Amino acid sequence: MIKNFLLICFFITICFFINLILYLITWYLLGKKIKKFLDECKDDFKLWRK
């Protein structure tokens, strides 16, 4: 009984960490894309104002 409980906790912890890592990687990549997009928008805005 306790063995099964520990096994379940172990799997939940592993799943949680994998999800957390994937989430962080996704946000990191999205953040880079958004930053690039904002920089391009700023450049376009400067050109537009001239």
mmCIF file of the N, C-alpha and C atoms, coordinates in Angstrom:
data_MODEL
# 
_entry.id   MODEL 
# 
loop_
_atom_site.group_PDB 
_atom_site.id 
_atom_site.type_symbol 
_atom_site.label_atom_id 
_atom_site.label_alt_id 
_atom_site.label_comp_id 
_atom_site.label_asym_id 
_atom_site.label_entity_id 
_atom_site.label_seq_id 
_atom_site.pdbx_PDB_ins_code 
_atom_site.Cartn_x 
_atom_site.Cartn_y 
_atom_site.Cartn_z 
_atom_site.occupancy 
_atom_site.B_iso_or_equiv 
_atom_site.pdbx_formal_charge 
_atom_site.auth_seq_id 
_atom_site.auth_comp_id 
_atom_site.auth_asym_id 
_atom_site.auth_atom_id 
_atom_site.pdbx_PDB_model_num 
ATOM 1   N N  . MET A 1 1  ? 0.833  -1.205 0.000   1.00 0.00 ? 1  MET A N  1 
ATOM 2   C CA . MET A 1 1  ? 0.000  0.000  0.000   1.00 0.00 ? 1  MET A CA 1 
ATOM 3   C C  . MET A 1 1  ? 0.872  1.261  0.000   1.00 0.00 ? 1  MET A C  1 
ATOM 4   N N  . ILE A 1 2  ? 1.782  1.337  0.965   1.00 0.00 ? 2  ILE A N  1 
ATOM 5   C CA . ILE A 1 2  ? 2.650  2.522  1.053   1.00 0.00 ? 2  ILE A CA 1 
ATOM 6   C C  . ILE A 1 2  ? 3.562  2.595  -0.167  1.00 0.00 ? 2  ILE A C  1 
ATOM 7   N N  . LYS A 1 3  ? 4.003  1.430  -0.650  1.00 0.00 ? 3  LYS A N  1 
ATOM 8   C CA . LYS A 1 3  ? 4.865  1.377  -1.829  1.00 0.00 ? 3  LYS A CA 1 
ATOM 9   C C  . LYS A 1 3  ? 4.138  1.995  -3.029  1.00 0.00 ? 3  LYS A C  1 
ATOM 10  N N  . ASN A 1 4  ? 2.887  1.611  -3.222  1.00 0.00 ? 4  ASN A N  1 
ATOM 11  C CA . ASN A 1 4  ? 2.096  2.143  -4.331  1.00 0.00 ? 4  ASN A CA 1 
ATOM 12  C C  . ASN A 1 4  ? 1.925  3.652  -4.192  1.00 0.00 ? 4  ASN A C  1 
ATOM 13  N N  . PHE A 1 5  ? 1.662  4.087  -2.983  1.00 0.00 ? 5  PHE A N  1 
ATOM 14  C CA . PHE A 1 5  ? 1.475  5.516  -2.719  1.00 0.00 ? 5  PHE A CA 1 
ATOM 15  C C  . PHE A 1 5  ? 2.738  6.299  -3.079  1.00 0.00 ? 5  PHE A C  1 
ATOM 16  N N  . LEU A 1 6  ? 3.890  5.776  -2.668  1.00 0.00 ? 6  LEU A N  1 
ATOM 17  C CA . LEU A 1 6  ? 5.165  6.433  -2.980  1.00 0.00 ? 6  LEU A CA 1 
ATOM 18  C C  . LEU A 1 6  ? 5.402  6.458  -4.482  1.00 0.00 ? 6  LEU A C  1 
ATOM 19  N N  . LEU A 1 7  ? 5.052  5.366  -5.149  1.00 0.00 ? 7  LEU A N  1 
ATOM 20  C CA . LEU A 1 7  ? 5.220  5.280  -6.596  1.00 0.00 ? 7  LEU A CA 1 
ATOM 21  C C  . LEU A 1 7  ? 4.363  6.337  -7.288  1.00 0.00 ? 7  LEU A C  1 
ATOM 22  N N  . ILE A 1 8  ? 3.124  6.471  -6.833  1.00 0.00 ? 8  ILE A N  1 
ATOM 23  C CA . ILE A 1 8  ? 2.214  7.472  -7.415  1.00 0.00 ? 8  ILE A CA 1 
ATOM 24  C C  . ILE A 1 8  ? 2.773  8.875  -7.184  1.00 0.00 ? 8  ILE A C  1 
ATOM 25  N N  . CYS A 1 9  ? 3.233  9.150  -5.985  1.00 0.00 ? 9  CYS A N  1 
ATOM 26  C CA . CYS A 1 9  ? 3.819  10.468 -5.675  1.00 0.00 ? 9  CYS A CA 1 
ATOM 27  C C  . CYS A 1 9  ? 5.023  10.735 -6.570  1.00 0.00 ? 9  CYS A C  1 
ATOM 28  N N  . PHE A 1 10 ? 5.835  9.719  -6.752  1.00 0.00 ? 10 PHE A N  1 
ATOM 29  C CA . PHE A 1 10 ? 7.031  9.828  -7.580  1.00 0.00 ? 10 PHE A CA 1 
ATOM 30  C C  . PHE A 1 10 ? 6.660  10.194 -9.015  1.00 0.00 ? 10 PHE A C  1 
ATOM 31  N N  . PHE A 1 11 ? 5.655  9.489  -9.567  1.00 0.00 ? 11 PHE A N  1 
ATOM 32  C CA . PHE A 1 11 ? 5.229  9.772  -10.937 1.00 0.00 ? 11 PHE A CA 1 
ATOM 33  C C  . PHE A 1 11 ? 4.622  11.162 -11.067 1.00 0.00 ? 11 PHE A C  1 
ATOM 34  N N  . ILE A 1 12 ? 3.838  11.562 -10.077 1.00 0.00 ? 12 ILE A N  1 
ATOM 35  C CA . ILE A 1 12 ? 3.230  12.901 -10.110 1.00 0.00 ? 12 ILE A CA 1 
ATOM 36  C C  . ILE A 1 12 ? 4.328  13.961 -10.098 1.00 0.00 ? 12 ILE A C  1 
ATOM 37  N N  . THR A 1 13 ? 5.339  13.753 -9.253  1.00 0.00 ? 13 THR A N  1 
ATOM 38  C CA . THR A 1 13 ? 6.450  14.707 -9.175  1.00 0.00 ? 13 THR A CA 1 
ATOM 39  C C  . THR A 1 13 ? 7.185  14.800 -10.504 1.00 0.00 ? 13 THR A C  1 
ATOM 40  N N  . ILE A 1 14 ? 7.460  13.651 -11.119 1.00 0.00 ? 14 ILE A N  1 
ATOM 41  C CA . ILE A 1 14 ? 8.159  13.647 -12.411 1.00 0.00 ? 14 ILE A CA 1 
ATOM 42  C C  . ILE A 1 14 ? 7.326  14.364 -13.464 1.00 0.00 ? 14 ILE A C  1 
ATOM 43  N N  . CYS A 1 15 ? 6.023  14.041 -13.521 1.00 0.00 ? 15 CYS A N  1 
ATOM 44  C CA . CYS A 1 15 ? 5.143  14.697 -14.498 1.00 0.00 ? 15 CYS A CA 1 
ATOM 45  C C  . CYS A 1 15 ? 5.129  16.200 -14.274 1.00 0.00 ? 15 CYS A C  1 
ATOM 46  N N  . PHE A 1 16 ? 5.058  16.606 -13.008 1.00 0.00 ? 16 PHE A N  1 
ATOM 47  C CA . PHE A 1 16 ? 5.030  18.022 -12.667 1.00 0.00 ? 16 PHE A CA 1 
ATOM 48  C C  . PHE A 1 16 ? 6.296  18.722 -13.152 1.00 0.00 ? 16 PHE A C  1 
ATOM 49  N N  . PHE A 1 17 ? 7.451  18.109 -12.906 1.00 0.00 ? 17 PHE A N  1 
ATOM 50  C CA . PHE A 1 17 ? 8.715  18.725 -13.328 1.00 0.00 ? 17 PHE A CA 1 
ATOM 51  C C  . PHE A 1 17 ? 8.838  18.791 -14.842 1.00 0.00 ? 17 PHE A C  1 
ATOM 52  N N  . ILE A 1 18 ? 8.402  17.732 -15.532 1.00 0.00 ? 18 ILE A N  1 
ATOM 53  C CA . ILE A 1 18 ? 8.467  17.739 -16.997 1.00 0.00 ? 18 ILE A CA 1 
ATOM 54  C C  . ILE A 1 18 ? 7.582  18.855 -17.540 1.00 0.00 ? 18 ILE A C  1 
ATOM 55  N N  . ASN A 1 19 ? 6.370  18.975 -16.984 1.00 0.00 ? 19 ASN A N  1 
ATOM 56  C CA . ASN A 1 19 ? 5.464  20.037 -17.434 1.00 0.00 ? 19 ASN A CA 1 
ATOM 57  C C  . ASN A 1 19 ? 6.054  21.410 -17.158 1.00 0.00 ? 19 ASN A C  1 
ATOM 58  N N  . LEU A 1 20 ? 6.664  21.565 -15.994 1.00 0.00 ? 20 LEU A N  1 
ATOM 59  C CA . LEU A 1 20 ? 7.257  22.849 -15.621 1.00 0.00 ? 20 LEU A CA 1 
ATOM 60  C C  . LEU A 1 20 ? 8.377  23.219 -16.590 1.00 0.00 ? 20 LEU A C  1 
ATOM 61  N N  . ILE A 1 21 ? 9.233  22.261 -16.908 1.00 0.00 ? 21 ILE A N  1 
ATOM 62  C CA . ILE A 1 21 ? 10.343 22.517 -17.830 1.00 0.00 ? 21 ILE A CA 1 
ATOM 63  C C  . ILE A 1 21 ? 9.817  22.881 -19.217 1.00 0.00 ? 21 ILE A C  1 
ATOM 64  N N  . LEU A 1 22 ? 8.831  22.123 -19.711 1.00 0.00 ? 22 LEU A N  1 
ATOM 65  C CA . LEU A 1 22 ? 8.256  22.419 -21.030 1.00 0.00 ? 22 LEU A CA 1 
ATOM 66  C C  . LEU A 1 22 ? 7.623  23.808 -21.030 1.00 0.00 ? 22 LEU A C  1 
ATOM 67  N N  . TYR A 1 23 ? 6.926  24.134 -19.929 1.00 0.00 ? 23 TYR A N  1 
ATOM 68  C CA . TYR A 1 23 ? 6.274  25.434 -19.792 1.00 0.00 ? 23 TYR A CA 1 
ATOM 69  C C  . TYR A 1 23 ? 7.305  26.562 -19.837 1.00 0.00 ? 23 TYR A C  1 
ATOM 70  N N  . LEU A 1 24 ? 8.407  26.401 -19.102 1.00 0.00 ? 24 LEU A N  1 
ATOM 71  C CA . LEU A 1 24 ? 9.458  27.423 -19.077 1.00 0.00 ? 24 LEU A CA 1 
ATOM 72  C C  . LEU A 1 24 ? 10.111 27.576 -20.444 1.00 0.00 ? 24 LEU A C  1 
ATOM 73  N N  . ILE A 1 25 ? 10.378 26.452 -21.120 1.00 0.00 ? 25 ILE A N  1 
ATOM 74  C CA . ILE A 1 25 ? 10.986 26.512 -22.454 1.00 0.00 ? 25 ILE A CA 1 
ATOM 75  C C  . ILE A 1 25 ? 10.050 27.233 -23.410 1.00 0.00 ? 25 ILE A C  1 
ATOM 76  N N  . THR A 1 26 ? 8.762  26.880 -23.349 1.00 0.00 ? 26 THR A N  1 
ATOM 77  C CA . THR A 1 26 ? 7.774  27.513 -24.227 1.00 0.00 ? 26 THR A CA 1 
ATOM 78  C C  . THR A 1 26 ? 7.733  29.015 -23.989 1.00 0.00 ? 26 THR A C  1 
ATOM 79  N N  . TRP A 1 27 ? 7.682  29.422 -22.716 1.00 0.00 ? 27 TRP A N  1 
ATOM 80  C CA . TRP A 1 27 ? 7.627  30.852 -22.411 1.00 0.00 ? 27 TRP A CA 1 
ATOM 81  C C  . TRP A 1 27 ? 8.897  31.569 -22.846 1.00 0.00 ? 27 TRP A C  1 
ATOM 82  N N  . TYR A 1 28 ? 10.050 30.892 -22.686 1.00 0.00 ? 28 TYR A N  1 
ATOM 83  C CA . TYR A 1 28 ? 11.329 31.480 -23.095 1.00 0.00 ? 28 TYR A CA 1 
ATOM 84  C C  . TYR A 1 28 ? 11.325 31.749 -24.599 1.00 0.00 ? 28 TYR A C  1 
ATOM 85  N N  . LEU A 1 29 ? 10.894 30.745 -25.382 1.00 0.00 ? 29 LEU A N  1 
ATOM 86  C CA . LEU A 1 29 ? 10.855 30.903 -26.839 1.00 0.00 ? 29 LEU A CA 1 
ATOM 87  C C  . LEU A 1 29 ? 9.816  31.940 -27.247 1.00 0.00 ? 29 LEU A C  1 
ATOM 88  N N  . LEU A 1 30 ? 8.649  31.908 -26.609 1.00 0.00 ? 30 LEU A N  1 
ATOM 89  C CA . LEU A 1 30 ? 7.596  32.883 -26.915 1.00 0.00 ? 30 LEU A CA 1 
ATOM 90  C C  . LEU A 1 30 ? 8.080  34.285 -26.579 1.00 0.00 ? 30 LEU A C  1 
ATOM 91  N N  . GLY A 1 31 ? 8.752  34.415 -25.441 1.00 0.00 ? 31 GLY A N  1 
ATOM 92  C CA . GLY A 1 31 ? 9.270  35.715 -25.024 1.00 0.00 ? 31 GLY A CA 1 
ATOM 93  C C  . GLY A 1 31 ? 10.239 36.274 -26.050 1.00 0.00 ? 31 GLY A C  1 
ATOM 94  N N  . LYS A 1 32 ? 11.115 35.425 -26.575 1.00 0.00 ? 32 LYS A N  1 
ATOM 95  C CA . LYS A 1 32 ? 12.060 35.868 -27.608 1.00 0.00 ? 32 LYS A CA 1 
ATOM 96  C C  . LYS A 1 32 ? 11.313 36.343 -28.848 1.00 0.00 ? 32 LYS A C  1 
ATOM 97  N N  . LYS A 1 33 ? 10.291 35.565 -29.265 1.00 0.00 ? 33 LYS A N  1 
ATOM 98  C CA . LYS A 1 33 ? 9.515  35.927 -30.453 1.00 0.00 ? 33 LYS A CA 1 
ATOM 99  C C  . LYS A 1 33 ? 8.792  37.245 -30.244 1.00 0.00 ? 33 LYS A C  1 
ATOM 100 N N  . ILE A 1 34 ? 8.189  37.405 -29.055 1.00 0.00 ? 34 ILE A N  1 
ATOM 101 C CA . ILE A 1 34 ? 7.440  38.630 -28.767 1.00 0.00 ? 34 ILE A CA 1 
ATOM 102 C C  . ILE A 1 34 ? 8.386  39.827 -28.746 1.00 0.00 ? 34 ILE A C  1 
ATOM 103 N N  . LYS A 1 35 ? 9.565  39.651 -28.139 1.00 0.00 ? 35 LYS A N  1 
ATOM 104 C CA . LYS A 1 35 ? 10.539 40.746 -28.071 1.00 0.00 ? 35 LYS A CA 1 
ATOM 105 C C  . LYS A 1 35 ? 10.973 41.153 -29.481 1.00 0.00 ? 35 LYS A C  1 
ATOM 106 N N  . LYS A 1 36 ? 11.240 40.153 -30.326 1.00 0.00 ? 36 LYS A N  1 
ATOM 107 C CA . LYS A 1 36 ? 11.642 40.422 -31.703 1.00 0.00 ? 36 LYS A CA 1 
ATOM 108 C C  . LYS A 1 36 ? 10.528 41.178 -32.429 1.00 0.00 ? 36 LYS A C  1 
ATOM 109 N N  . PHE A 1 37 ? 9.309  40.713 -32.231 1.00 0.00 ? 37 PHE A N  1 
ATOM 110 C CA . PHE A 1 37 ? 8.143  41.331 -32.860 1.00 0.00 ? 37 PHE A CA 1 
ATOM 111 C C  . PHE A 1 37 ? 7.997  42.785 -32.409 1.00 0.00 ? 37 PHE A C  1 
ATOM 112 N N  . LEU A 1 38 ? 8.164  43.037 -31.105 1.00 0.00 ? 38 LEU A N  1 
ATOM 113 C CA . LEU A 1 38 ? 8.047  44.401 -30.578 1.00 0.00 ? 38 LEU A CA 1 
ATOM 114 C C  . LEU A 1 38 ? 9.156  45.290 -31.123 1.00 0.00 ? 38 LEU A C  1 
ATOM 115 N N  . ASP A 1 39 ? 10.370 44.750 -31.222 1.00 0.00 ? 39 ASP A N  1 
ATOM 116 C CA . ASP A 1 39 ? 11.482 45.526 -31.780 1.00 0.00 ? 39 ASP A CA 1 
ATOM 117 C C  . ASP A 1 39 ? 11.188 45.906 -33.227 1.00 0.00 ? 39 ASP A C  1 
ATOM 118 N N  . GLU A 1 40 ? 10.645 44.955 -33.995 1.00 0.00 ? 40 GLU A N  1 
ATOM 119 C CA . GLU A 1 40 ? 10.297 45.245 -35.390 1.00 0.00 ? 40 GLU A CA 1 
ATOM 120 C C  . GLU A 1 40 ? 9.207  46.307 -35.456 1.00 0.00 ? 40 GLU A C  1 
ATOM 121 N N  . CYS A 1 41 ? 8.237  46.216 -34.568 1.00 0.00 ? 41 CYS A N  1 
ATOM 122 C CA . CYS A 1 41 ? 7.159  47.212 -34.533 1.00 0.00 ? 41 CYS A CA 1 
ATOM 123 C C  . CYS A 1 41 ? 7.726  48.592 -34.227 1.00 0.00 ? 41 CYS A C  1 
ATOM 124 N N  . LYS A 1 42 ? 8.667  48.645 -33.293 1.00 0.00 ? 42 LYS A N  1 
ATOM 125 C CA . LYS A 1 42 ? 9.288  49.927 -32.941 1.00 0.00 ? 42 LYS A CA 1 
ATOM 126 C C  . LYS A 1 42 ? 10.002 50.527 -34.147 1.00 0.00 ? 42 LYS A C  1 
ATOM 127 N N  . ASP A 1 43 ? 10.749 49.681 -34.872 1.00 0.00 ? 43 ASP A N  1 
ATOM 128 C CA . ASP A 1 43 ? 11.455 50.146 -36.072 1.00 0.00 ? 43 ASP A CA 1 
ATOM 129 C C  . ASP A 1 43 ? 10.463 50.664 -37.107 1.00 0.00 ? 43 ASP A C  1 
ATOM 130 N N  . ASP A 1 44 ? 9.369  49.920 -37.308 1.00 0.00 ? 44 ASP A N  1 
ATOM 131 C CA . ASP A 1 44 ? 8.342  50.350 -38.263 1.00 0.00 ? 44 ASP A CA 1 
ATOM 132 C C  . ASP A 1 44 ? 7.747  51.681 -37.825 1.00 0.00 ? 44 ASP A C  1 
ATOM 133 N N  . PHE A 1 45 ? 7.533  51.823 -36.530 1.00 0.00 ? 45 PHE A N  1 
ATOM 134 C CA . PHE A 1 45 ? 6.940  53.046 -35.991 1.00 0.00 ? 45 PHE A CA 1 
ATOM 135 C C  . PHE A 1 45 ? 7.864  54.243 -36.228 1.00 0.00 ? 45 PHE A C  1 
ATOM 136 N N  . LYS A 1 46 ? 9.177  54.032 -36.035 1.00 0.00 ? 46 LYS A N  1 
ATOM 137 C CA . LYS A 1 46 ? 10.154 55.109 -36.281 1.00 0.00 ? 46 LYS A CA 1 
ATOM 138 C C  . LYS A 1 46 ? 10.133 55.522 -37.748 1.00 0.00 ? 46 LYS A C  1 
ATOM 139 N N  . LEU A 1 47 ? 10.100 54.523 -38.646 1.00 0.00 ? 47 LEU A N  1 
ATOM 140 C CA . LEU A 1 47 ? 10.065 54.815 -40.080 1.00 0.00 ? 47 LEU A CA 1 
ATOM 141 C C  . LEU A 1 47 ? 8.778  55.559 -40.432 1.00 0.00 ? 47 LEU A C  1 
ATOM 142 N N  . TRP A 1 48 ? 7.690  55.150 -39.821 1.00 0.00 ? 48 TRP A N  1 
ATOM 143 C CA . TRP A 1 48 ? 6.375  55.728 -40.112 1.00 0.00 ? 48 TRP A CA 1 
ATOM 144 C C  . TRP A 1 48 ? 6.307  57.194 -39.666 1.00 0.00 ? 48 TRP A C  1 
ATOM 145 N N  . ARG A 1 49 ? 6.985  57.509 -38.553 1.00 0.00 ? 49 ARG A N  1 
ATOM 146 C CA . ARG A 1 49 ? 6.927  58.877 -38.018 1.00 0.00 ? 49 ARG A CA 1 
ATOM 147 C C  . ARG A 1 49 ? 7.745  59.872 -38.828 1.00 0.00 ? 49 ARG A C  1 
ATOM 148 N N  . LYS A 1 50 ? 8.747  59.376 -39.573 1.00 0.00 ? 50 LYS A N  1 
ATOM 149 C CA . LYS A 1 50 ? 9.620  60.287 -40.324 1.00 0.00 ? 50 LYS A CA 1 
ATOM 150 C C  . LYS A 1 50 ? 8.880  60.992 -41.445 1.00 0.00 ? 50 LYS A C  1 
# 
